[in-house]
Amino acid sequence: MSSVESRQSVAIIGTGMAGLITAYILRNDPRARFGVEVFEKQQKLSLDSASLTVKNNSGTEQRVDLPMRAFASGFYDNLRRMYDYLGIQYGSQRFIFPFSTISDTNSNDIYTRFIHSSHIHQFPPLRPQGSSWASWLVEALYLLVCYLWMVICSFFIEPKQGDDSRPSETFHQYVARIRLPQYFVKHYYLPIMSAVTTCPHDALLNFPAIDIVNYQAKTFRKPHYTVIGGVSKVQDKLSKGLNVRYSSAAIKVENVGSKVQLTWKNDESGSTESKLYDHVIMAVTPDVVRAIFPPLRSALSVIPTATVPAYVHRDFDRLAKCSQVVDGGIHPEPGLPPPERIHLCSNSSSTEFTHEHLSSVIITTSPIIPIDPSKIEHTVTFTRTLRTPTSRKVTNEIFGPASQSDGDLKQWRNGDGNVWVVGSWCWDGMVLLEGCIASALRIADRLDIEVPWAS
C-alpha cells in the first residue's frame, strides 16, 4: 500500500496546532497509507498567523507569540514529548504577577493588592509600594493559607462527577462546598485562572470543577516554559513539505456513498469546488464545525464560544500605577532571563491580562483600561471555546470512550463515516494546547498509526 494511487486520501480543515499535528502524524505514517491535503481560509498557516516580529529597545528583532504559548510540565506532557521529538527548543520562564483591582466606575482607579512571583523565585515576595509592612504581611499570610487549602482540596477532595440524573459540579459549586473564602476567589483565583482560560469570571465559575481542579493539581510546583524563537519554529517543523490549499474556506462536509465530500470556496477566484476524500478531519472551533457539518449542528449548539480581543501596543502610561508598585524590587539572577511581568487587573466581572514582553511591547488581552489608539501596533481576535457541565457531557459523548457515549448522540461519534474532529476542545479537559495533541493522538490510535513520541 505504498504507492500514491493506493493511499487513502485525507482532507484536513484548519492549520492551527491540532490541524498541523494531525497532518504531521498522517504524513509520517510508517506504512505510508495516507495522502494529506490541508485547507486554510487565510493566505498563511494559522498557528503563527497572529504573531509578529518587533524590535526591542536595542534594535534586536524578537518574535511575539499571540496568543501567549507558555506551558507547564505536568499538564502539557504530550506537548513536551512532541517538542522534544521535533527538536523544538524551549526554556524555563519566570513571571511576576501583580494582582490589581480596577474600580467598576473609574478605570483609572487601580489598586495593587499583591505581587506574586512564579514558583516563589522572589523571596520574600515583593511588597507593593505604598503598602504598609503590616497590611502586606497580613495579606501574604492570608493568601498562603487560602492557597494551601486550595491545593490540599485539589488533591484530596474530588469534584462531583455528573451522570444521567445530574450534571457535573461547577467550579462555583465546588469552591462553595470546600468553603474557599470569597475574597480569595474574587481577587486572586478567578483572575489567575481567567488569564489561563481567557474568559470572564461568570463563564469560569460555570466551568466543570474537574477541569480547573485537575489543572491545579497537575501544574502544582511545575515550571513554566516558552518556545525559544516563538511558535513559528513549531509551525515550520510540522508543516515542512505540507500540501496546503490557501484562501480555501470549507463550506460543507457530507458523506457521499463510502466517501466524504468536502465543498469549499476559493476566496481568490470566488469559485466553489468539491472533492471526494476517504477521510475529512475538521481542526476548527465548534461554531465552525456546526456551520459546515450538519450531523453535529444541534449537538454543538450547547458548546459556547466567545470572541477574545488582544492588542499589541506601547501605551505604558495606562499601567503606570501598576508598574510603579513593582519597580525596584526585582532581583536578577545570573544566567537566567529577567522575569516577565503579567498584570492581572480585575473589576467585578472580568480580568484584563497584560503582558509586558521582553521585546518592549505590551500585549493586552480583554482590556478593561482604555488603550491609546495611537499606540496600538497590532490587533487580533481569537475564538475561545468555553466549558460547562452540559458541554462537557456532549463532548464526552462525541469524543470519549464508547462506555461514556450512552446519551442522545449515538447517531454520530467522532470518526463515523470517516469524518473526524480534532482541537483543543475535543477532549475532557481544559481547552488548551494539550487538547490538540490528545485529540490528534486519538485519531492516530483509531487509524492504527504509530506515533514516535507517544511511545
C-alpha positions, 0 to 999 in steps of 0.5 A: 500500500505504498504507492500514491494511487493506493493511499487513502486520501485525507482532507484536513480543515484548519492549520492551527496546532491540532490541524498541523499535528494531525497532518504531521502524524498522517504524513509520517505514517510508517506504512505510508497509507495516507495522502494529506491535503490541508485547507486554510481560509487565510493566505498563511498557516494559522498557528503563527498567523497572529504573531509578529516580529518587533524590535526591542529597545536595542534594535534586536528583532524578537518574535511575539507569540499571540496568543501567549504559548507558555506551558507547564510540565505536568499538564502539557506532557504530550506537548513536551514529548512532541517538542522534544521529538521535533527538536523544538527548543524551549526554556524555563520562564519566570513571571511576576504577577501583580494582582490589581483591582480596577474600580467598576466606575473609574478605570483609572482607579487601580489598586495593587493588592499583591505581587506574586512571583512564579514558583516563589523565585522572589523571596520574600515576595515583593511588597507593593509600594505604598503598602504598609509592612503590616497590611502586606504581611497580613495579606501574604499570610492570608493568601498562603493559607487560602492557597494551601487549602486550595491545593490540599482540596485539589488533591484530596477532595474530588469534584462531583462527577455528573451522570444521567440524573445530574450534571457535573459540579461547577467550579462555583459549586465546588469552591462553595462546598470546600468553603474557599473564602470569597475574597480569595476567589474574587481577587486572586483565583478567578483572575489567575485562572481567567488569564489561563482560560481567557474568559470572564469570571461568570463563564469560569465559575460555570466551568466543570470543577474537574477541569480547573481542579485537575489543572491545579493539581497537575501544574502544582510546583511545575515550571513554566516554559516558552518556545525559544524563537516563538511558535513559528519554529513549531509551525515550520517543523510540522508543516515542512513539505505540507500540501496546503490549499490557501484562501480555501474556506470549507463550506460543507462536509457530507458523506457521499456513498463510502466517501466524504465530500468536502465543498469549499470556496476559493476566496481568490477566484470566488469559485466553489469546488468539491472533492471526494476524500476517504477521510475529512478531519475538521481542526476548527472551533465548534461554531465552525464545525456546526456551520459546515457539518450538519450531523453535529449542528444541534449537538454543538449548539450547547458548546459556547464560544466567545470572541477574545480581543488582544492588542499589541501596543506601547501605551505604558502610561495606562499601567503606570500605577501598576508598574510603579508598585513593582519597580525596584524590587526585582532581583536578577539572577545570573544566567537566567532571563529577567522575569516577565511581568503579567498584570492581572487587573480585575473589576467585578466581572472580568480580568484584563491580562497584560503582558509586558514582553521582553521585546518592549511591547505590551500585549493586552488581552480583554482590556478593561483600561482604555488603550491609546489608539495611537499606540496600538501596533497590532490587533487580533481576535481569537475564538475561545471555546468555553466549558460547562457541565452540559458541554462537557457531557456532549463532548464526552459523548462525541469524543470519549470512550464508547462506555461514556457515549450512552446519551442522545448522540449515538447517531454520530461519534467522532470518526463515523463515516470517516469524518473526524474532529480534532482541537483543543476542545475535543477532549475532557479537559481544559481547552488548551494546547494539550487538547490538540495533541490528545485529540490528534493522538486519538485519531492516530490510535483509531487509524492504527498509526504509530506515533514516535513520541507517544511511545 
